[in-house]
Structure formats: structure tokens, C-alpha cells
Amino acid sequence: WVAIVTSWLIAFFEYIVMIPANRIGFGSLSLGQLKILQEIVSLSIFVPFAVLYMKDPLKLDYLWAALCMLGAAYFIFRDHV
């Protein structure tokens, strides 16, 4: 039960932040840009959680994933830079 309640609290917090951010951001950002930003935020929260709380070893895979997300952000935002 603790795992269920904790996961729902995390998801609830994410939705509290994500829904208004998407409504506000959609006026100035495209849907693709919002999605890439969401994935970057998710990865930046997941990696410390996985390493610090779940005791998952820090791997180069996280670096490669971050570099892929950086490349995605570049391509999706390059018209605005």
C-alpha cells in the first residue's frame, strides 16, 4: 500500500505541475517542444531518483540518454535560437 500511495502522490504532483504548464506553454511553444521539455524534466528527475533512492548504479546509459535528449531539444528548438 505504501508503494501505491507514494506512486500516486508522485503522479499527482506531476499532473499538478504539468497540466498548467502545458496550458500556459502551448501559447508560445509547439506541442513537440512541450513534449521534449517534458521528457527532459522526467529524465532529470528520474536519474537522481534511480541512483540515490533506488540504489541503481550510475551508468553511461544515462549520459547517452541525456545527450540524445539534448540533440532532440536542439532540433526541435533550432528555429527559435
PyMOL CGO cylinders between C-alpha atoms (Angstrom):
from pymol import cmd
from pymol.cgo import CYLINDER

trace = [
    CYLINDER, 0.00, 0.00, 0.00, 2.85, 2.37, 0.72, 0.3, 1, 1, 1, 1, 1, 1,
    CYLINDER, 2.85, 2.37, 0.72, 4.25, 1.92, -2.79, 0.3, 1, 1, 1, 1, 1, 1,
    CYLINDER, 4.25, 1.92, -2.79, 0.83, 2.51, -4.33, 0.3, 1, 1, 1, 1, 1, 1,
    CYLINDER, 0.83, 2.51, -4.33, 0.13, 5.67, -2.34, 0.3, 1, 1, 1, 1, 1, 1,
    CYLINDER, 0.13, 5.67, -2.34, 3.64, 7.00, -2.93, 0.3, 1, 1, 1, 1, 1, 1,
    CYLINDER, 3.64, 7.00, -2.93, 3.45, 6.44, -6.67, 0.3, 1, 1, 1, 1, 1, 1,
    CYLINDER, 3.45, 6.44, -6.67, 0.04, 8.12, -6.85, 0.3, 1, 1, 1, 1, 1, 1,
    CYLINDER, 0.04, 8.12, -6.85, 1.34, 11.11, -4.87, 0.3, 1, 1, 1, 1, 1, 1,
    CYLINDER, 1.34, 11.11, -4.87, 4.27, 11.47, -7.27, 0.3, 1, 1, 1, 1, 1, 1,
    CYLINDER, 4.27, 11.47, -7.27, 1.95, 11.21, -10.27, 0.3, 1, 1, 1, 1, 1, 1,
    CYLINDER, 1.95, 11.21, -10.27, -0.49, 13.67, -8.70, 0.3, 1, 1, 1, 1, 1, 1,
    CYLINDER, -0.49, 13.67, -8.70, 2.31, 16.21, -8.14, 0.3, 1, 1, 1, 1, 1, 1,
    CYLINDER, 2.31, 16.21, -8.14, 3.47, 15.73, -11.73, 0.3, 1, 1, 1, 1, 1, 1,
    CYLINDER, 3.47, 15.73, -11.73, -0.02, 16.38, -13.08, 0.3, 1, 1, 1, 1, 1, 1,
    CYLINDER, -0.02, 16.38, -13.08, -0.46, 19.43, -10.84, 0.3, 1, 1, 1, 1, 1, 1,
    CYLINDER, -0.46, 19.43, -10.84, 2.64, 20.93, -12.45, 0.3, 1, 1, 1, 1, 1, 1,
    CYLINDER, 2.64, 20.93, -12.45, 2.28, 19.52, -15.97, 0.3, 1, 1, 1, 1, 1, 1,
    CYLINDER, 2.28, 19.52, -15.97, -1.30, 20.48, -16.84, 0.3, 1, 1, 1, 1, 1, 1,
    CYLINDER, -1.30, 20.48, -16.84, -0.99, 24.23, -16.11, 0.3, 1, 1, 1, 1, 1, 1,
    CYLINDER, -0.99, 24.23, -16.11, 2.47, 24.28, -17.70, 0.3, 1, 1, 1, 1, 1, 1,
    CYLINDER, 2.47, 24.28, -17.70, 1.09, 22.74, -20.90, 0.3, 1, 1, 1, 1, 1, 1,
    CYLINDER, 1.09, 22.74, -20.90, -1.81, 25.21, -21.00, 0.3, 1, 1, 1, 1, 1, 1,
    CYLINDER, -1.81, 25.21, -21.00, 0.49, 28.17, -20.44, 0.3, 1, 1, 1, 1, 1, 1,
    CYLINDER, 0.49, 28.17, -20.44, 3.26, 26.89, -22.72, 0.3, 1, 1, 1, 1, 1, 1,
    CYLINDER, 3.26, 26.89, -22.72, 1.03, 25.94, -25.63, 0.3, 1, 1, 1, 1, 1, 1,
    CYLINDER, 1.03, 25.94, -25.63, 0.54, 29.62, -26.43, 0.3, 1, 1, 1, 1, 1, 1,
    CYLINDER, 0.54, 29.62, -26.43, 4.24, 30.14, -27.12, 0.3, 1, 1, 1, 1, 1, 1,
    CYLINDER, 4.24, 30.14, -27.12, 5.61, 26.63, -27.72, 0.3, 1, 1, 1, 1, 1, 1,
    CYLINDER, 5.61, 26.63, -27.72, 4.56, 23.91, -30.13, 0.3, 1, 1, 1, 1, 1, 1,
    CYLINDER, 4.56, 23.91, -30.13, 3.25, 20.56, -29.00, 0.3, 1, 1, 1, 1, 1, 1,
    CYLINDER, 3.25, 20.56, -29.00, 6.54, 18.88, -29.96, 0.3, 1, 1, 1, 1, 1, 1,
    CYLINDER, 6.54, 18.88, -29.96, 8.55, 21.39, -27.95, 0.3, 1, 1, 1, 1, 1, 1,
    CYLINDER, 8.55, 21.39, -27.95, 6.38, 20.84, -24.90, 0.3, 1, 1, 1, 1, 1, 1,
    CYLINDER, 6.38, 20.84, -24.90, 6.83, 17.08, -25.21, 0.3, 1, 1, 1, 1, 1, 1,
    CYLINDER, 6.83, 17.08, -25.21, 10.63, 17.32, -25.45, 0.3, 1, 1, 1, 1, 1, 1,
    CYLINDER, 10.63, 17.32, -25.45, 10.68, 19.60, -22.40, 0.3, 1, 1, 1, 1, 1, 1,
    CYLINDER, 10.68, 19.60, -22.40, 8.52, 17.11, -20.52, 0.3, 1, 1, 1, 1, 1, 1,
    CYLINDER, 8.52, 17.11, -20.52, 10.91, 14.28, -21.36, 0.3, 1, 1, 1, 1, 1, 1,
    CYLINDER, 10.91, 14.28, -21.36, 13.95, 16.33, -20.31, 0.3, 1, 1, 1, 1, 1, 1,
    CYLINDER, 13.95, 16.33, -20.31, 12.34, 17.13, -16.96, 0.3, 1, 1, 1, 1, 1, 1,
    CYLINDER, 12.34, 17.13, -16.96, 11.33, 13.49, -16.50, 0.3, 1, 1, 1, 1, 1, 1,
    CYLINDER, 11.33, 13.49, -16.50, 14.86, 12.26, -17.20, 0.3, 1, 1, 1, 1, 1, 1,
    CYLINDER, 14.86, 12.26, -17.20, 16.42, 14.88, -14.92, 0.3, 1, 1, 1, 1, 1, 1,
    CYLINDER, 16.42, 14.88, -14.92, 14.14, 13.73, -12.07, 0.3, 1, 1, 1, 1, 1, 1,
    CYLINDER, 14.14, 13.73, -12.07, 14.31, 10.00, -12.80, 0.3, 1, 1, 1, 1, 1, 1,
    CYLINDER, 14.31, 10.00, -12.80, 18.10, 9.65, -12.86, 0.3, 1, 1, 1, 1, 1, 1,
    CYLINDER, 18.10, 9.65, -12.86, 18.75, 11.10, -9.38, 0.3, 1, 1, 1, 1, 1, 1,
    CYLINDER, 18.75, 11.10, -9.38, 15.78, 9.11, -8.03, 0.3, 1, 1, 1, 1, 1, 1,
    CYLINDER, 15.78, 9.11, -8.03, 17.08, 5.89, -9.57, 0.3, 1, 1, 1, 1, 1, 1,
    CYLINDER, 17.08, 5.89, -9.57, 20.63, 6.44, -8.34, 0.3, 1, 1, 1, 1, 1, 1,
    CYLINDER, 20.63, 6.44, -8.34, 20.02, 7.93, -4.90, 0.3, 1, 1, 1, 1, 1, 1,
    CYLINDER, 20.02, 7.93, -4.90, 16.80, 6.27, -3.75, 0.3, 1, 1, 1, 1, 1, 1,
    CYLINDER, 16.80, 6.27, -3.75, 16.62, 3.03, -5.71, 0.3, 1, 1, 1, 1, 1, 1,
    CYLINDER, 16.62, 3.03, -5.71, 20.41, 2.49, -5.44, 0.3, 1, 1, 1, 1, 1, 1,
    CYLINDER, 20.41, 2.49, -5.44, 20.72, 1.83, -9.18, 0.3, 1, 1, 1, 1, 1, 1,
    CYLINDER, 20.72, 1.83, -9.18, 24.34, 2.22, -10.27, 0.3, 1, 1, 1, 1, 1, 1,
    CYLINDER, 24.34, 2.22, -10.27, 25.14, 5.33, -12.28, 0.3, 1, 1, 1, 1, 1, 1,
    CYLINDER, 25.14, 5.33, -12.28, 25.70, 4.14, -15.84, 0.3, 1, 1, 1, 1, 1, 1,
    CYLINDER, 25.70, 4.14, -15.84, 26.89, 5.70, -19.05, 0.3, 1, 1, 1, 1, 1, 1,
    CYLINDER, 26.89, 5.70, -19.05, 23.45, 4.89, -20.48, 0.3, 1, 1, 1, 1, 1, 1,
    CYLINDER, 23.45, 4.89, -20.48, 22.08, 7.87, -18.55, 0.3, 1, 1, 1, 1, 1, 1,
    CYLINDER, 22.08, 7.87, -18.55, 24.67, 10.11, -20.18, 0.3, 1, 1, 1, 1, 1, 1,
    CYLINDER, 24.67, 10.11, -20.18, 23.81, 8.80, -23.66, 0.3, 1, 1, 1, 1, 1, 1,
    CYLINDER, 23.81, 8.80, -23.66, 20.10, 9.29, -22.97, 0.3, 1, 1, 1, 1, 1, 1,
    CYLINDER, 20.10, 9.29, -22.97, 20.78, 12.85, -21.81, 0.3, 1, 1, 1, 1, 1, 1,
    CYLINDER, 20.78, 12.85, -21.81, 22.82, 13.56, -24.94, 0.3, 1, 1, 1, 1, 1, 1,
    CYLINDER, 22.82, 13.56, -24.94, 20.02, 12.20, -27.12, 0.3, 1, 1, 1, 1, 1, 1,
    CYLINDER, 20.02, 12.20, -27.12, 17.56, 14.47, -25.31, 0.3, 1, 1, 1, 1, 1, 1,
    CYLINDER, 17.56, 14.47, -25.31, 19.93, 17.40, -25.78, 0.3, 1, 1, 1, 1, 1, 1,
    CYLINDER, 19.93, 17.40, -25.78, 20.05, 16.64, -29.50, 0.3, 1, 1, 1, 1, 1, 1,
    CYLINDER, 20.05, 16.64, -29.50, 16.26, 16.37, -29.62, 0.3, 1, 1, 1, 1, 1, 1,
    CYLINDER, 16.26, 16.37, -29.62, 15.95, 19.72, -27.86, 0.3, 1, 1, 1, 1, 1, 1,
    CYLINDER, 15.95, 19.72, -27.86, 18.37, 21.29, -30.32, 0.3, 1, 1, 1, 1, 1, 1,
    CYLINDER, 18.37, 21.29, -30.32, 16.45, 20.07, -33.36, 0.3, 1, 1, 1, 1, 1, 1,
    CYLINDER, 16.45, 20.07, -33.36, 13.01, 20.91, -32.01, 0.3, 1, 1, 1, 1, 1, 1,
    CYLINDER, 13.01, 20.91, -32.01, 14.05, 24.41, -30.82, 0.3, 1, 1, 1, 1, 1, 1,
    CYLINDER, 14.05, 24.41, -30.82, 16.55, 25.38, -33.53, 0.3, 1, 1, 1, 1, 1, 1,
    CYLINDER, 16.55, 25.38, -33.53, 14.09, 27.70, -35.27, 0.3, 1, 1, 1, 1, 1, 1,
    CYLINDER, 14.09, 27.70, -35.27, 13.81, 29.74, -32.05, 0.3, 1, 1, 1, 1, 1, 1,
    CYLINDER, 13.81, 29.74, -32.05, 17.54, 30.13, -31.41, 0.3, 1, 1, 1, 1, 1, 1,
]
cmd.load_cgo(trace, "trace")
